[in-house]
Amino acid sequence: DARIIRGIMPAMAETEYGKAEPGLMVVITGPSGAGKDMVMNGLLERFPGMERVVTYTSRPLNEARGEMDGVDYHFVTDEEFQEMRAKGKFLESVPYGEHFKGTTRGVVEQVLAGVDVVWRIDMSRAAGVEELFEDKFDRQTAAALLARTVVIAIIPDRVETLRQRWNEGRRGDRREFNRRMRQDARVWRESKGEFDYVLVNCDGKQKETVGRVVEIIENL
């Protein structure tokens, strides 16, 4: 079931970007195979004005899964990713498995301009959103962003569900799966209290999960 960790309230604030009401930033997180993409796509269908944040990854594009560059991720090489990071292009970036993931600063500019966005990121990054904003922006801007940010964790009913979805999605070998599971388990133990809502996405009840997320957004 969903559980509320902290309240979210709209805010008007004078920031370095000017006086405006920020858009809503919906952060969808969870372990690989938990159903983040399904929830994100459900939100985009329900809220046509909401925009998808397309993050960067240094892993190869998976054609077997039907992935598209610029839609699922911006796919770059390890060298390109490190060059972007060295130039300060990323708002945040972290290693995940054998590769890297990151988000450019454009997502914040969108939200501060009043655009509602859905941002799908892994749990280590989602758990650090508050600290990230407070580190990267002035006090008023960080407060305005946090007041319009909701972090929703999607978790499976059992680990076997993740393994099954991993295999069905042809995401990689068993070693990579185990590596990600260890990383996700550690982050969950250390940071589960940082998420505003936690939803269990039971196998066969994915539509219900999307419906519960839509209800959360509509009641903010």
C-alpha positions as CSV (number, residue, x, y, z in Angstrom):
1,D,0.0,0.0,0.0
2,A,1.0,3.6,-0.5
3,R,2.3,5.4,2.6
4,I,2.9,9.1,3.0
5,I,6.4,10.1,4.3
6,R,6.1,13.9,4.1
7,G,3.5,16.4,2.7
8,I,3.9,18.1,-0.6
9,M,2.5,21.6,-1.1
10,P,2.6,24.0,-4.1
11,A,4.8,27.0,-3.6
12,M,5.5,30.4,-5.1
13,A,9.0,31.6,-4.5
14,E,11.5,34.2,-5.7
15,T,14.3,32.2,-7.2
16,E,17.4,32.9,-9.3
17,Y,15.3,32.0,-12.3
18,G,12.6,34.7,-11.5
19,K,9.3,34.7,-9.7
20,A,7.1,31.9,-11.1
21,E,5.1,28.9,-9.9
22,P,7.2,25.8,-10.7
23,G,5.7,22.8,-12.4
24,L,5.3,19.5,-10.7
25,M,8.3,17.1,-10.6
26,V,7.2,13.5,-10.3
27,V,10.1,11.2,-9.5
28,I,9.5,7.5,-10.2
29,T,12.0,5.2,-8.8
30,G,12.5,1.5,-7.8
31,P,14.7,-1.5,-8.7
32,S,15.2,-2.7,-12.2
33,G,12.1,-4.5,-13.4
34,A,9.8,-3.0,-10.7
35,G,7.6,-1.3,-13.3
36,K,9.0,2.3,-13.5
37,D,8.5,2.6,-17.3
38,M,5.0,1.3,-17.1
39,V,4.1,3.8,-14.4
40,M,5.8,6.6,-16.3
41,N,4.0,5.8,-19.5
42,G,0.7,5.6,-17.7
43,L,1.2,9.1,-16.2
44,L,2.1,10.5,-19.7
45,E,-1.1,9.0,-21.1
46,R,-3.3,10.4,-18.2
47,F,-1.7,13.8,-18.1
48,P,-1.0,14.9,-21.7
49,G,0.7,18.1,-20.6
50,M,3.3,16.3,-18.6
51,E,6.7,15.7,-20.2
52,R,9.1,12.8,-19.9
53,V,12.6,13.5,-18.7
54,V,15.0,11.6,-20.9
55,T,18.1,10.8,-19.0
56,Y,21.5,9.7,-20.3
57,T,23.1,6.3,-20.0
58,S,26.4,4.9,-21.1
59,R,25.1,1.4,-21.6
60,P,24.4,0.1,-25.2
61,L,20.9,0.5,-26.7
62,N,18.9,-2.7,-26.4
63,E,17.2,-3.3,-29.8
64,A,15.6,-6.5,-28.6
65,R,13.6,-4.5,-26.1
66,G,12.6,-2.0,-28.8
67,E,14.5,0.9,-27.1
68,M,14.9,4.1,-29.0
69,D,17.6,6.7,-28.6
70,G,16.2,10.0,-27.4
71,V,13.0,8.3,-26.2
72,D,13.9,5.7,-23.6
73,Y,17.4,7.2,-22.9
74,H,20.0,9.3,-24.6
75,F,22.5,6.5,-25.3
76,V,26.2,7.6,-25.3
77,T,29.5,5.9,-25.0
78,D,31.4,5.8,-21.7
79,E,33.9,8.3,-23.2
80,E,31.1,10.7,-24.2
81,F,29.5,10.4,-20.8
82,Q,32.7,11.2,-19.0
83,E,33.3,14.2,-21.3
84,M,29.8,15.6,-20.6
85,R,30.4,15.2,-16.8
86,A,33.8,16.9,-17.0
87,K,32.1,19.8,-18.8
88,G,29.5,20.1,-16.0
89,K,26.6,19.1,-18.2
90,F,24.9,16.9,-15.6
91,L,22.7,17.9,-12.7
92,E,23.6,14.5,-11.3
93,S,25.3,11.3,-12.5
94,V,26.1,7.9,-10.8
95,P,27.5,4.5,-11.7
96,Y,24.8,1.8,-12.0
97,G,25.9,-1.7,-12.7
98,E,28.7,-1.6,-15.2
99,H,27.7,1.7,-16.7
100,F,26.7,5.3,-15.8
101,K,23.4,7.2,-15.7
102,G,22.8,10.9,-15.5
103,T,20.4,13.8,-15.9
104,T,21.2,17.2,-17.4
105,R,20.3,20.5,-15.8
106,G,17.5,21.0,-18.4
107,V,15.0,19.1,-16.2
108,V,15.2,21.8,-13.5
109,E,14.9,24.6,-16.0
110,Q,11.7,22.9,-17.3
111,V,10.2,22.7,-13.9
112,L,11.1,26.2,-12.9
113,A,9.5,27.4,-16.2
114,G,6.2,25.8,-15.0
115,V,6.3,22.5,-16.9
116,D,5.1,19.3,-15.2
117,V,7.6,16.4,-15.7
118,V,8.0,12.8,-14.8
119,W,11.6,11.8,-14.0
120,R,12.4,8.0,-13.9
121,I,15.7,7.4,-12.0
122,D,17.1,4.6,-9.9
123,M,16.8,4.6,-6.1
124,S,20.2,5.9,-5.1
125,R,19.5,9.1,-7.1
126,A,15.9,9.4,-6.0
127,A,16.8,9.1,-2.4
128,G,19.3,12.0,-2.7
129,V,17.0,14.5,-4.5
130,E,16.6,16.8,-1.6
131,E,20.3,16.9,-0.9
132,L,21.0,17.4,-4.6
133,F,18.8,20.4,-4.9
134,E,20.1,22.0,-1.8
135,D,23.7,21.5,-3.0
136,K,23.2,22.7,-6.6
137,F,20.9,25.7,-6.1
138,D,20.3,28.7,-3.9
139,R,18.0,28.3,-0.9
140,Q,14.9,29.8,-2.5
141,T,15.3,27.8,-5.7
142,A,15.9,24.5,-3.8
143,A,12.8,25.2,-1.6
144,A,10.6,25.9,-4.6
145,L,11.7,22.7,-6.3
146,L,11.3,20.5,-3.3
147,A,7.9,21.9,-2.6
148,R,6.8,20.7,-6.0
149,T,8.6,17.4,-6.0
150,V,7.1,14.0,-5.1
151,V,9.2,10.9,-5.0
152,I,7.3,7.6,-5.6
153,A,9.0,4.3,-5.1
154,I,7.7,1.3,-7.0
155,I,8.7,-2.0,-5.5
156,P,7.8,-5.6,-6.5
157,D,5.9,-8.1,-4.4
158,R,8.8,-10.5,-4.5
159,V,12.4,-10.7,-5.9
160,E,11.4,-13.5,-8.3
161,T,9.1,-11.0,-10.1
162,L,12.1,-8.8,-10.8
163,R,14.1,-11.8,-12.1
164,Q,11.3,-12.9,-14.4
165,R,10.8,-9.4,-15.8
166,W,14.6,-9.1,-16.2
167,N,14.7,-12.3,-18.3
168,E,11.6,-11.4,-20.3
169,G,13.0,-8.0,-21.1
170,R,16.4,-9.4,-22.2
171,R,18.1,-6.8,-20.1
172,G,21.4,-8.6,-19.6
173,D,23.1,-11.6,-18.1
174,R,22.7,-13.0,-14.6
175,R,25.8,-11.4,-13.3
176,E,24.5,-7.9,-14.2
177,F,21.1,-8.7,-12.6
178,N,22.8,-9.8,-9.3
179,R,25.0,-6.8,-9.3
180,R,22.0,-4.4,-9.6
181,M,20.0,-6.3,-7.1
182,R,22.8,-6.0,-4.5
183,Q,23.1,-2.3,-5.2
184,D,19.3,-1.7,-5.1
185,A,19.0,-3.7,-1.8
186,R,21.7,-1.7,-0.1
187,V,20.1,1.6,-1.2
188,W,16.6,0.4,0.0
189,R,17.9,-0.5,3.4
190,E,19.7,2.8,3.8
191,S,17.2,5.2,2.2
192,K,13.7,3.9,2.1
193,G,12.6,6.6,4.5
194,E,13.5,9.3,1.9
195,F,10.6,8.3,-0.5
196,D,7.3,10.2,-0.2
197,Y,5.3,7.1,-1.3
198,V,6.0,3.4,-1.6
199,L,3.8,1.3,-3.8
200,V,3.9,-2.5,-4.1
201,N,3.5,-3.4,-7.8
202,C,2.0,-6.9,-7.6
203,D,2.4,-9.1,-10.6
204,G,-0.8,-9.0,-12.7
205,K,-2.0,-5.8,-11.1
206,Q,0.0,-3.3,-12.9
207,K,-3.0,-1.2,-14.0
208,E,-4.0,-0.8,-10.4
209,T,-0.5,0.5,-9.6
210,V,-0.7,3.1,-12.3
211,G,-4.2,4.1,-11.0
212,R,-2.8,4.6,-7.5
213,V,0.0,6.8,-8.8
214,V,-2.5,8.8,-10.8
215,E,-4.6,9.3,-7.7
216,I,-1.5,10.5,-5.7
217,I,-0.8,13.1,-8.4
218,E,-4.4,14.3,-8.6
219,N,-4.5,14.8,-4.8
220,L,-1.3,16.8,-4.5
